[in-house]
């Protein structure tokens, strides 16, 4: 617990310093008070844990984001193409898909990744299932194939 408290304190101090850009004594004192208050409240709420301080993702996250950005660009192109082709080329579909993500953070990353990808929206996330609406049936089939889910599972492994 102390490790996570120290980690969140360091992260908040660095965030404060990057955003303030001022290093006068009064500003630094206000920063210390603000960080101490936020850490105190977070500890009292019992939210300082493995998932609230996800430094374990620091080295794997950039690779996942790179892959996700590529998927977003490709999906943008595909959605625009199908919209330009007309209504006959759009096949809205909805399905509930089993997922392998175990942690709450992994599930949220997966749901957000699906929603960020044009043409798909995560509608409901419950236990080990996610309900998705897709503008194109082929996008829903791609999600069922599980590439994005597999990558999120690799990301969340510690």
Buried (B, 14 or more C-beta within 10 A) or exposed (E): EEEBBEBBBEEBBEEBBEEBEEEEEEBBEBBEEBBEEBBEEBBEEEEBEEBBBBEBBEEBBEEBEEBBEEBBEEBEEBBEEBEEEEEEEBEEBEBEBEBBBEBEBBBBBBBEBBBBBBBBBBBEBEEEEBBBBBBBEBBBEBBEEBEBBEBBBEBBEE
